[in-house]
Amino acid sequence: MVSRRTMIAGGAGAAVLAALGYRAWDRGALSIGKGPAYEAWSEGQGHPGEGPTRPLHAAILAASAHNTQPWLFEPHEDSITVYADLSRNLGAADPFRRELYVSLGCALYNLGIAAGHSPEVPLPDIEDKPLTPNPPPRMTRICEQLLLSGQSRAHEDRRQEMAALAKRHTHRGAYLKDRPIPASFLKSYGFAYFVTDPGAVKAMGDVIVDATVRFIADREMSRDSGRWMRTGRREIEAHRDGVAVDAAGLSPAVTAMAKMLPDQDQITADKYWLDATDKVQVATAPAYGVFFMPDRLTTDSAIATGANWQMLHIAAAMAGLAMQPMNAPIEIMDRDFVQGRRNSYAKEIGEIAAAQGTGEDGDDIAFLFRLGYAEQDAKPSPRRRLQDVIRQRGFA
């Protein structure tokens, strides 16, 4: 006969298991990178009959800083008006909204592919204006993207890119440090300068770690960046944006454990970010890439930087390579500039690049990233619904 004590113990154990099961479901610990917030990744090609909205399925899969997705689209019969949503910003971490405009450039590149333009066609005409600190959080018209090839079919030369859109994910995990990047890839994109010499890679990593320490020490930057972090299933599905634990580059087991734990306070989250930057991302990076621009603080330069990044990241995905922006040094440069402080990162990064025979004299550092072969596949980031990023004509 089962004793009363055994029955009570068994009941308590069942209750604990049930509670853990509910917690796992509620936090999405067993459905990493899956669920309604990730459905857009299977819809990148759109559907016949959607007309001018069809290319937007591809546009919303673009990269964006901290996955802020700061775009809005107004479809017309033969074109799409693209707006920047300046309310979806990183605050003190992006005082000029430079990274916001870089994100718009990524979306415009995807839109150009899906709208039927050939690779030789440049970005639509964009009014080039200097970026100013802390602009008001309003909608700003960027450009008009014409739709070609029946409004929905990608240009023949871009079909492979179109098919690869859903494979492009930011990879924050470990890379295979001793596996070299093919020289053919490094030589194929003249707008990017690559750092592969071990000494130069180490020096670049030191700059990135130092900038991350400074970023975390700046409470405004830390706070404004931290409000885009997403953890549990409910939060991810409610916002469908931000940096989710699912895409942090952890193993499935560690990701599940992290999602089961209570949300971290900002100090703990910053410590994890620094540890991941220093001990995983920088420690395993076999190479870095740099974009130089004549002036990073203009709309045209920022948007062109984003288009270049999107192009390169899609190409990397097609080649089986992983990539991750490592822009903390440039974010600190922007922060120092707006606060009237001198900054040495541009000089240091320029010297590292010059030591490898890359870079342009007098040009500005616009984007910094690492690349390599990853130990495991990256997970997708959440995406807002298409209807949430479409602006109807007449909307005030």
C-alpha positions in Angstrom: 0.0 0.0 0.0 1.3 3.5 -0.9 1.8 5.6 2.2 0.2 9.0 2.7 3.7 10.5 2.8 4.6 8.9 -0.5 1.4 10.2 -2.1 2.1 13.7 -0.8 5.7 13.6 -2.1 4.5 12.3 -5.4 1.9 15.0 -5.7 4.4 17.7 -4.8 6.8 16.3 -7.4 4.1 16.3 -10.1 3.2 19.9 -9.2 6.8 21.0 -9.5 7.0 19.3 -12.9 3.8 20.9 -14.0 5.0 24.3 -12.9 8.3 23.8 -14.8 6.4 22.6 -17.9 4.2 25.7 -17.8 7.3 27.9 -17.3 9.0 26.3 -20.2 5.9 26.9 -22.4 5.3 30.4 -21.2 8.9 31.5 -21.8 9.2 29.7 -25.1 12.1 27.6 -23.9 11.2 24.7 -26.1 10.4 26.7 -29.2 13.6 28.6 -29.9 13.3 30.8 -33.0 9.8 29.6 -33.6 6.3 30.9 -33.3 4.1 33.7 -34.7 6.9 36.3 -34.3 9.1 34.3 -36.7 6.6 33.5 -39.4 7.8 36.3 -41.7 11.0 34.3 -42.5 9.0 31.7 -44.4 7.1 34.4 -46.3 10.0 36.3 -47.9 9.0 35.5 -51.5 5.5 36.8 -50.9 2.5 35.5 -52.9 1.2 36.0 -56.4 -1.7 38.4 -56.6 -0.5 40.6 -53.7 0.4 43.4 -56.1 2.6 46.2 -54.8 2.7 44.8 -51.3 4.5 41.6 -52.3 8.0 43.0 -52.3 7.5 44.2 -48.7 7.8 40.6 -47.5 11.4 40.8 -48.5 12.0 44.3 -47.2 11.0 43.5 -43.6 13.6 40.7 -43.4 16.4 43.3 -43.6 19.0 43.7 -40.9 18.5 46.6 -38.5 20.4 47.9 -35.5 19.2 46.0 -32.4 16.4 44.7 -34.6 14.5 48.0 -34.2 12.9 47.7 -37.7 12.6 51.5 -38.1 10.7 51.5 -41.4 7.3 52.2 -42.8 6.1 51.6 -46.4 3.3 53.2 -48.4 2.4 51.0 -51.4 1.1 52.6 -54.7 0.2 51.0 -58.0 3.8 51.1 -59.4 5.9 52.2 -56.5 6.5 52.1 -52.8 7.2 55.2 -50.7 9.7 54.4 -47.9 9.7 56.3 -44.6 12.0 56.3 -41.6 10.2 55.9 -38.3 12.5 58.0 -36.1 10.6 56.9 -33.0 12.2 53.5 -33.2 15.7 54.6 -32.2 18.5 53.6 -29.8 18.5 57.0 -28.0 21.9 57.9 -26.6 23.4 54.8 -28.2 22.7 56.3 -31.6 22.4 60.1 -31.1 22.5 61.1 -34.8 20.2 58.2 -35.7 23.0 57.1 -38.0 22.4 53.4 -37.3 18.7 53.9 -37.9 19.4 55.2 -41.4 21.9 52.3 -41.9 18.9 50.0 -41.2 16.8 51.8 -43.8 19.6 51.1 -46.3 19.3 47.4 -45.5 15.6 47.5 -46.1 16.0 49.4 -49.4 18.5 46.8 -50.7 16.0 44.0 -50.0 13.2 46.0 -51.5 15.2 46.7 -54.7 15.8 42.9 -55.1 12.2 42.1 -54.7 10.9 45.0 -56.8 12.7 43.7 -59.9 15.7 45.9 -60.2 19.0 44.6 -61.6 22.2 44.6 -59.5 23.5 47.5 -61.5 20.7 49.9 -60.6 21.7 52.1 -57.6 19.5 53.0 -54.7 16.6 55.4 -55.4 17.3 59.1 -55.3 17.7 60.1 -51.6 18.1 63.7 -50.4 21.5 63.8 -48.8 21.4 65.8 -45.5 23.8 66.0 -42.6 22.6 64.0 -39.6 21.9 66.1 -36.5 21.8 65.0 -32.8 18.5 63.9 -31.3 16.0 64.6 -34.1 12.3 64.6 -33.2 10.7 61.1 -33.3 8.6 61.6 -36.4 8.0 59.8 -39.7 10.4 61.0 -42.4 10.1 60.3 -46.1 13.2 58.7 -47.5 12.5 57.9 -51.2 10.2 56.4 -53.8 11.1 52.8 -54.9 9.7 52.0 -58.4 8.3 48.5 -58.9 9.5 46.6 -62.0 8.9 43.2 -63.6 5.3 42.9 -62.8 5.7 44.4 -59.3 6.6 41.1 -57.8 9.3 39.1 -59.6 13.0 39.6 -58.8 15.3 40.4 -61.7 16.9 37.3 -63.2 20.3 38.2 -62.0 19.0 38.5 -58.4 17.0 35.3 -58.0 19.7 33.6 -56.0 19.9 36.6 -53.6 16.1 36.5 -53.3 16.2 32.9 -52.4 18.9 33.6 -49.8 17.1 36.4 -48.0 15.7 34.0 -45.4 19.2 32.5 -44.7 20.7 35.9 -43.6 20.8 36.1 -39.8 23.1 38.0 -37.5 25.3 35.4 -35.8 26.4 36.3 -32.3 27.9 32.9 -31.4 31.3 31.3 -31.7 33.1 31.1 -35.0 35.8 28.7 -36.2 38.8 30.8 -35.6 41.3 28.6 -37.4 39.2 28.2 -40.5 40.3 30.9 -43.0 37.9 32.9 -45.2 38.2 32.1 -48.9 40.4 34.7 -50.6 37.9 34.7 -53.5 35.2 36.0 -51.2 37.4 38.7 -49.6 38.3 40.0 -53.1 34.8 40.1 -54.5 33.5 43.2 -52.7 35.6 46.3 -53.2 33.6 48.5 -50.8 34.7 46.3 -47.8 38.2 46.2 -46.3 39.1 43.0 -44.5 41.4 42.4 -41.6 42.8 38.9 -41.5 46.4 39.1 -40.2 46.3 37.5 -36.7 48.1 40.5 -35.1 45.7 43.0 -36.7 42.7 40.8 -35.7 43.9 40.9 -32.1 44.3 44.7 -32.2 40.8 45.2 -33.7 39.3 42.9 -31.0 41.0 44.9 -28.3 39.4 48.1 -29.6 36.0 46.5 -29.7 36.2 45.2 -26.1 37.5 48.6 -24.9 34.5 50.3 -26.6 32.1 47.8 -25.1 33.4 48.6 -21.6 32.9 52.3 -22.3 29.4 51.7 -23.7 28.4 49.8 -20.6 29.8 52.4 -18.3 27.7 55.1 -19.9 24.3 54.6 -18.1 22.3 56.4 -20.8 23.7 54.4 -23.6 23.2 51.2 -21.6 19.6 52.1 -20.7 18.6 53.1 -24.2 20.1 50.0 -25.7 18.7 47.7 -23.1 15.1 48.6 -23.7 15.3 46.7 -26.9 16.2 43.4 -25.2 13.4 40.7 -25.4 13.3 37.4 -23.4 10.1 35.4 -22.8 7.7 34.2 -25.4 5.0 36.8 -24.4 7.4 39.7 -24.7 8.7 38.5 -28.1 5.2 38.0 -29.5 4.0 41.3 -28.2 6.8 43.4 -29.6 8.2 41.3 -32.5 11.4 43.3 -32.5 14.5 43.8 -30.5 17.3 41.4 -29.6 15.8 38.1 -28.4 17.7 35.5 -26.4 16.9 33.1 -29.2 19.3 34.9 -31.5 22.1 35.4 -28.9 24.2 32.6 -30.4 23.9 30.2 -27.5 23.5 26.5 -27.8 19.9 25.3 -27.7 20.3 23.9 -24.1 21.8 27.1 -22.8 19.2 29.2 -24.6 16.4 27.2 -23.1 18.0 27.6 -19.6 18.4 31.4 -20.1 14.7 31.7 -21.1 13.6 29.8 -18.0 15.4 32.2 -15.7 14.0 35.5 -14.5 14.7 38.5 -16.6 18.1 40.0 -15.9 18.6 43.5 -14.6 20.5 45.9 -16.8 23.8 45.5 -14.9 23.7 41.7 -15.2 22.7 42.0 -18.9 25.6 44.3 -19.5 28.0 42.0 -17.8 26.8 39.1 -20.0 27.2 41.3 -23.1 30.8 42.2 -22.2 31.6 38.5 -21.4 30.1 37.4 -24.7 31.9 40.1 -26.7 35.3 39.4 -25.0 35.2 35.6 -24.5 33.2 34.4 -27.5 32.8 37.0 -30.3 36.2 38.6 -30.2 38.0 35.5 -29.0 36.8 33.4 -32.0 36.8 36.0 -34.8 39.1 34.9 -37.6 38.6 38.2 -39.5 37.0 41.6 -39.4 35.6 43.9 -42.1 35.4 47.7 -42.3 33.4 50.0 -44.4 34.9 53.5 -45.0 32.8 56.5 -46.1 33.8 60.1 -46.8 31.5 61.2 -44.0 29.5 58.8 -42.0 27.2 61.4 -40.6 25.0 62.1 -43.7 21.7 60.3 -44.7 23.1 59.2 -48.1 26.3 57.8 -46.5 24.4 55.9 -43.8 21.8 54.5 -46.2 24.6 53.4 -48.7 26.4 51.7 -45.8 23.3 49.8 -44.9 22.7 48.7 -48.5 26.3 47.5 -48.7 26.0 45.6 -45.5 22.8 43.9 -46.6 24.4 42.9 -50.0 27.5 41.5 -48.3 25.5 39.7 -45.6 23.3 38.0 -48.1 26.4 37.0 -50.1 28.0 35.6 -47.0 24.9 33.5 -46.2 25.0 32.1 -49.8 28.7 31.2 -49.2 28.0 29.6 -45.8 29.7 32.4 -43.8 28.4 34.0 -40.6 28.6 37.7 -39.9 27.9 40.1 -37.0 28.1 43.9 -36.7 30.6 45.0 -34.0 29.9 48.7 -34.0 30.5 49.6 -30.4 33.6 51.7 -31.3 31.6 53.7 -33.9 28.7 54.2 -31.4 31.2 55.6 -28.9 32.7 57.8 -31.6 29.2 59.3 -32.2 28.5 59.7 -28.5 31.8 61.4 -27.9 31.3 63.7 -30.8 27.9 64.9 -29.7 29.3 65.5 -26.2 32.3 67.3 -27.4 34.9 64.7 -26.4 37.9 63.6 -28.4 38.0 60.0 -29.5 40.9 57.8 -30.8 39.0 54.9 -32.2 38.9 56.2 -35.8 42.7 56.7 -35.7 43.3 53.2 -34.2 41.0 51.4 -36.6 42.4 53.3 -39.5 45.9 52.3 -38.5 45.0 48.7 -38.1 43.4 48.6 -41.6 46.4 50.6 -43.1 48.9 48.1 -41.6 47.2 45.4 -43.7 47.2 47.6 -46.8 43.5 48.4 -46.6 41.4 51.5 -45.9 41.2 54.9 -47.5 43.2 57.9 -46.3 41.0 60.6 -44.8 37.8 58.5 -45.0 35.5 57.9 -42.1 34.9 54.6 -40.3 31.2 53.8 -41.1 30.7 50.1 -40.2 32.7 47.3 -38.4 31.9 43.6 -38.4 33.4 40.2 -37.9 33.0 37.2 -40.2 33.8 33.6 -40.3 32.4 30.1 -40.3 30.1 29.5 -37.3 30.2 26.5 -35.0 26.4 26.2 -35.3 23.6 27.8 -37.3 22.2 31.2 -36.2 18.5 31.5 -35.2 16.2 34.1 -36.8 15.1 37.3 -35.1 11.4 38.3 -34.5 9.7 40.4 -37.2 6.7 42.7 -37.1 3.6 41.9 -39.0 3.4 43.2 -42.6 0.3 45.2 -41.7 2.1 46.9 -38.9 4.7 48.5 -41.3 2.3 49.6 -44.1 1.1 53.2 -44.1 -2.1 53.8 -45.9 -2.5 56.9 -48.1 -4.2 59.7 -46.2 -2.7 58.6 -42.9 -1.8 61.6 -40.8 
